Amino acid sequence: MKIDVLLGLQWGDEGKGKVVDVLTPRYDVITRFQGGPNAGHTLEFNNIKHILHNIPSGIFREDTLNIISNGVVLDPIVFQREIDALEKMGVDITKNLVISKKAHLILPTHRILDAASEAAKGKSKIGSTLKGIGPTYMDKTGRNGLRVGDIELDFENKYNALKEKHLHLLKLYDFDFSLEEEEKFFEGIRTIQRFKFVESEFLINSLLENQKKILAEGAQGTLLDIDFGSYPFVTSSNTICAGACTGMGVAPSAIGEVFGIFKAYCTRVGSGPFPSELHDKEGDELRNIGNEFGSTTGRPRRCGWLDLVALKYSIMLNGVTQLIMTKTDVLDSFETIKVATAYKVNGELTDQFPYSLEEEIEPVYTELTGWNTDLTDIREKVQFPDELKAYIAFLEKELKVPVKFVSVGPDREQIIEI
């Protein structure tokens, strides 16, 4: 048995949460392998929208085990809010959610350091979500981090030692702050203690040996990867498929199918280069029709045409075997749809994703005819308008990977398998 991996191929916000929810009935286990509450995975069913930040998106399926794995950074305050919201809906998740002892904890002072660092950058800020993600991963790699397993081992002294280190660092910044969230942090710790702590690497490998079907859920997107994304405007973890191995403690040979999710167009939140970004009426239309506002931050997303140079790069890095196209319906009203198939970098044509996106980049577009059809009520491929079929065929030819699912709306019933 192999672990299938599902991840985003753009700058995040591709619709991973909804797709995981749809795929979950095919799996026994869903695990998150990196990132933290900077992710906002949105699921919608029965006309109710649910946004998950720390918890795997399989949580609404009672017979599915959900694992927060070692590669995740966990915020006890956000975690408690999620638990409270789920319990108000009558969802009992203590039976089907476990947490890795090796997952790192986000402290209130991590958030403050994040905000102080971003404020100090001024105009050169990277667009952090200010959730404390970067400082937490810095403590992890600096071997100072506080882990879930430490809750059972002299936790208060370890917490105070790390807090004092952070307070010392904050003296380097001209930044006002308070520690009023500390009480909520310890309430969150008590909520975390209601769940089972596990050696997740042993658990996951044991589940594999027992022929359990496992789906690994990535957060953010490939182009935000710390090594291969549009650095320095990236997140602090490996968002690519290789990150699933280190984020769960499994061998590369354990990876099976790799589902790559992409929007039928492109979006990005925060700062950083974006070659196919639109600064015109069409960009505004994509944002408004697609309701492109961050589920974690609420910030308006920057919008642009689909970028195949970036998408091919992501497919190569991840070894994608199946593609999933989301928000296809957002393009319903466009007469012409453009797709970037190459870049002109400093006047030279290339189809490779460049080292620096700060250079003078001009996307080279191919134009396709729009379908001018409301897709939201379509439930089978045979109902697709010919122009949509042509769009999909064009993408498959260019990307050399099959498109296996197409989403035509926010509800779990609006994902069509083809």
LINCOR-V944498 format. One record per residue. RES is the residue in one letter. SS is DSSP state (H for helix, E for strand, - for the rest). PSI is psi in whole degrees, 0 to 359 (none if undefined). NEAR is the number of other C-alpha atoms within 8 Angstrom. Layout:
[[RES & SS & PSI & NEAR] [RES & SS & PSI & NEAR]]
//
This chain:
[[M & - & 142 & 8] [K & - & 160 & 10] [I & E & 125 & 13] [D & E & 145 & 12] [V & E & 136 & 15] [L & E & 124 & 14] [L & E & 165 & 17] [G & E & 146 & 17] [L & - & 359 & 15] [Q & - & 221 & 15] [W & - & 34 & 14] [G & - & 177 & 14] [D & - & 29 & 12] [E & - & 349 & 13] [G & - & 31 & 12] [K & H & 318 & 16] [G & H & 315 & 11] [K & H & 319 & 15] [V & H & 320 & 10] [V & H & 316 & 12] [D & H & 321 & 13] [V & H & 321 & 9] [L & H & 340 & 8] [T & H & 320 & 13] [P & H & 342 & 9] [R & H & 355 & 6] [Y & - & 155 & 12] [D & - & 336 & 12] [V & E & 136 & 12] [I & E & 131 & 17] [T & E & 138 & 13] [R & E & 135 & 14] [F & - & 355 & 16] [Q & - & 174 & 17] [G & E & 184 & 16] [G & - & 214 & 13] [P & - & 5 & 14] [N & - & 347 & 11] [A & - & 142 & 12] [G & - & 98 & 12] [H & E & 116 & 14] [T & E & 129 & 13] [L & E & 144 & 14] [E & E & 124 & 12] [F & E & 153 & 9] [N & - & 35 & 5] [N & - & 23 & 6] [I & E & 132 & 6] [K & E & 133 & 8] [H & E & 131 & 7] [I & E & 121 & 9] [L & E & 139 & 13] [H & - & 313 & 14] [N & - & 329 & 12] [I & - & 136 & 11] [P & - & 150 & 13] [S & - & 2 & 14] [G & - & 8 & 12] [I & - & 338 & 13] [F & - & 2 & 7] [R & - & 112 & 8] [E & - & 329 & 6] [D & - & 17 & 6] [T & - & 131 & 14] [L & E & 132 & 12] [N & E & 133 & 14] [I & E & 125 & 14] [I & E & 108 & 16] [S & - & 179 & 17] [N & - & 333 & 16] [G & - & 353 & 13] [V & E & 147 & 14] [V & E & 127 & 15] [L & E & 126 & 12] [D & E & 112 & 12] [P & H & 328 & 15] [I & H & 312 & 10] [V & H & 320 & 11] [F & H & 316 & 14] [Q & H & 320 & 12] [R & H & 319 & 8] [E & H & 315 & 11] [I & H & 314 & 8] [D & H & 316 & 8] [A & H & 319 & 8] [L & H & 320 & 10] [E & H & 329 & 9] [K & H & 333 & 7] [M & - & 358 & 6] [G & - & 16 & 6] [V & - & 116 & 8] [D & - & 107 & 7] [I & - & 1 & 7] [T & - & 340 & 8] [K & - & 334 & 5] [N & - & 25 & 11] [L & E & 127 & 13] [V & E & 159 & 13] [I & E & 133 & 14] [S & E & 136 & 15] [K & - & 336 & 13] [K & - & 0 & 11] [A & - & 137 & 16] [H & E & 151 & 15] [L & E & 140 & 13] [I & E & 121 & 13] [L & - & 159 & 11] [P & H & 324 & 11] [T & H & 337 & 11] [H & H & 317 & 14] [R & H & 318 & 14] [I & H & 317 & 10] [L & H & 320 & 12] [D & H & 312 & 15] [A & H & 319 & 10] [A & H & 317 & 12] [S & H & 317 & 9] [E & H & 319 & 13] [A & H & 323 & 8] [A & H & 336 & 7] [K & H & 340 & 8] [G & H & 232 & 7] [K & H & 343 & 4] [S & H & 15 & 5] [K & - & 152 & 10] [I & - & 354 & 11] [G & - & 34 & 10] [S & - & 149 & 9] [T & - & 354 & 7] [L & - & 31 & 9] [K & - & 3 & 10] [G & - & 12 & 16] [I & H & 307 & 17] [G & H & 307 & 9] [P & H & 327 & 11] [T & H & 314 & 15] [Y & H & 329 & 11] [M & H & 318 & 8] [D & H & 326 & 10] [K & H & 309 & 11] [T & H & 336 & 8] [G & - & 1 & 7] [R & - & 34 & 6] [N & - & 359 & 8] [G & - & 160 & 12] [L & - & 127 & 11] [R & E & 163 & 11] [V & H & 320 & 13] [G & H & 337 & 11] [D & H & 343 & 11] [I & H & 331 & 9] [E & H & 2 & 6] [L & - & 91 & 6] [D & - & 47 & 8] [F & H & 316 & 9] [E & H & 317 & 6] [N & H & 319 & 7] [K & H & 320 & 10] [Y & H & 311 & 9] [N & H & 323 & 8] [A & H & 317 & 8] [L & H & 323 & 11] [K & H & 317 & 10] [E & H & 323 & 8] [K & H & 316 & 8] [H & H & 319 & 11] [L & H & 325 & 9] [H & H & 317 & 8] [L & H & 325 & 8] [L & H & 342 & 10] [K & - & 343 & 7] [L & - & 347 & 6] [Y & - & 148 & 9] [D & - & 83 & 6] [F & - & 124 & 6] [D & - & 138 & 4] [F & - & 167 & 5] [S & - & 162 & 5] [L & - & 33 & 7] [E & - & 341 & 5] [E & - & 357 & 8] [E & H & 319 & 8] [E & H & 318 & 7] [K & H & 326 & 8] [F & H & 313 & 12] [F & H & 333 & 9] [E & H & 319 & 11] [G & H & 322 & 13] [I & H & 318 & 10] [R & H & 326 & 8] [T & H & 316 & 10] [I & H & 324 & 10] [Q & - & 346 & 7] [R & - & 345 & 7] [F & - & 160 & 10] [K & E & 129 & 8] [F & E & 136 & 10] [V & E & 157 & 9] [E & - & 89 & 9] [S & H & 329 & 14] [E & H & 322 & 11] [F & H & 319 & 7] [L & H & 313 & 9] [I & H & 316 & 10] [N & H & 327 & 9] [S & H & 319 & 8] [L & H & 322 & 9] [L & H & 314 & 13] [E & H & 331 & 8] [N & - & 19 & 6] [Q & - & 30 & 7] [K & - & 142 & 11] [K & - & 123 & 12] [I & E & 135 & 13] [L & E & 124 & 13] [A & E & 127 & 13] [E & E & 119 & 15] [G & - & 159 & 17] [A & - & 166 & 14] [Q & - & 216 & 14] [G & - & 164 & 17] [T & H & 320 & 16] [L & H & 3 & 14] [L & H & 8 & 17] [D & - & 140 & 16] [I & - & 330 & 13] [D & - & 320 & 6] [F & - & 0 & 9] [G & - & 188 & 11] [S & - & 68 & 13] [Y & - & 140 & 9] [P & - & 9 & 6] [F & - & 66 & 11] [V & - & 176 & 12] [T & - & 186 & 9] [S & - & 15 & 10] [S & - & 169 & 10] [N & - & 111 & 10] [T & - & 355 & 17] [I & - & 176 & 13] [C & H & 323 & 12] [A & H & 330 & 9] [G & H & 338 & 12] [A & H & 325 & 15] [C & H & 310 & 11] [T & H & 331 & 9] [G & H & 350 & 12] [M & H & 341 & 13] [G & - & 45 & 9] [V & - & 156 & 11] [A & - & 153 & 7] [P & H & 328 & 7] [S & H & 348 & 4] [A & H & 352 & 9] [I & E & 132 & 11] [G & E & 248 & 8] [E & E & 145 & 11] [V & E & 107 & 15] [F & E & 121 & 13] [G & E & 123 & 14] [I & E & 135 & 15] [F & E & 148 & 14] [K & E & 157 & 12] [A & - & 355 & 10] [Y & - & 195 & 10] [C & E & 148 & 13] [T & E & 160 & 14] [R & E & 142 & 10] [V & - & 140 & 11] [G & - & 197 & 10] [S & - & 173 & 8] [G & - & 155 & 8] [P & - & 151 & 7] [F & - & 87 & 7] [P & - & 321 & 8] [S & - & 18 & 11] [E & E & 142 & 12] [L & - & 131 & 10] [H & - & 35 & 7] [D & - & 193 & 6] [K & H & 321 & 6] [E & H & 322 & 8] [G & H & 319 & 13] [D & H & 321 & 10] [E & H & 315 & 8] [L & H & 317 & 13] [R & H & 315 & 14] [N & H & 315 & 8] [I & H & 319 & 8] [G & - & 0 & 8] [N & - & 53 & 6] [E & - & 81 & 12] [F & E & 135 & 10] [G & - & 131 & 12] [S & - & 339 & 9] [T & - & 316 & 10] [T & - & 337 & 7] [G & - & 0 & 7] [R & - & 143 & 8] [P & E & 136 & 9] [R & - & 145 & 12] [R & E & 142 & 13] [C & E & 150 & 14] [G & E & 178 & 12] [W & - & 161 & 13] [L & E & 135 & 12] [D & E & 105 & 12] [L & H & 338 & 12] [V & H & 310 & 13] [A & H & 321 & 11] [L & H & 319 & 11] [K & H & 320 & 9] [Y & H & 314 & 10] [S & H & 319 & 12] [I & H & 318 & 12] [M & H & 312 & 8] [L & H & 326 & 8] [N & H & 348 & 10] [G & - & 44 & 8] [V & - & 135 & 12] [T & - & 337 & 10] [Q & E & 139 & 12] [L & E & 146 & 14] [I & E & 118 & 13] [M & E & 124 & 13] [T & E & 165 & 13] [K & - & 33 & 13] [T & H & 325 & 13] [D & H & 340 & 11] [V & H & 335 & 9] [L & H & 6 & 11] [D & - & 325 & 12] [S & - & 4 & 10] [F & - & 128 & 9] [E & - & 318 & 8] [T & E & 137 & 8] [I & E & 129 & 11] [K & E & 148 & 10] [V & E & 126 & 12] [A & E & 119 & 15] [T & E & 352 & 12] [A & E & 168 & 13] [Y & E & 148 & 15] [K & E & 112 & 13] [V & E & 114 & 11] [N & - & 38 & 7] [G & - & 353 & 5] [E & E & 136 & 7] [L & E & 135 & 8] [T & E & 153 & 8] [D & - & 15 & 8] [Q & - & 142 & 9] [F & - & 121 & 7] [P & - & 160 & 5] [Y & - & 313 & 4] [S & - & 125 & 6] [L & - & 5 & 11] [E & - & 348 & 6] [E & - & 172 & 7] [E & - & 104 & 8] [I & E & 128 & 11] [E & E & 115 & 8] [P & E & 141 & 11] [V & E & 119 & 9] [Y & E & 146 & 9] [T & E & 134 & 8] [E & E & 135 & 8] [L & E & 154 & 9] [T & E & 131 & 8] [G & - & 165 & 13] [W & - & 344 & 12] [N & - & 47 & 8] [T & - & 141 & 7] [D & - & 113 & 8] [L & - & 350 & 9] [T & - & 338 & 8] [D & - & 359 & 7] [I & - & 138 & 10] [R & - & 355 & 9] [E & - & 150 & 9] [K & H & 326 & 9] [V & H & 341 & 4] [Q & H & 352 & 7] [F & - & 136 & 10] [P & - & 154 & 8] [D & H & 325 & 7] [E & H & 325 & 9] [L & H & 319 & 10] [K & H & 321 & 9] [A & H & 323 & 8] [Y & H & 313 & 9] [I & H & 316 & 9] [A & H & 320 & 8] [F & H & 315 & 8] [L & H & 316 & 8] [E & H & 322 & 11] [K & H & 318 & 8] [E & H & 319 & 7] [L & H & 341 & 10] [K & - & 30 & 6] [V & - & 137 & 10] [P & - & 143 & 8] [V & E & 113 & 12] [K & E & 337 & 9] [F & E & 145 & 11] [V & E & 127 & 13] [S & E & 132 & 14] [V & - & 22 & 15] [G & - & 172 & 10] [P & - & 340 & 10] [D & - & 152 & 12] [R & H & 338 & 12] [E & H & 352 & 7] [Q & H & 22 & 13] [I & E & 123 & 14] [I & E & 126 & 12] [E & E & 132 & 8] [I & - & none & 8]]
//
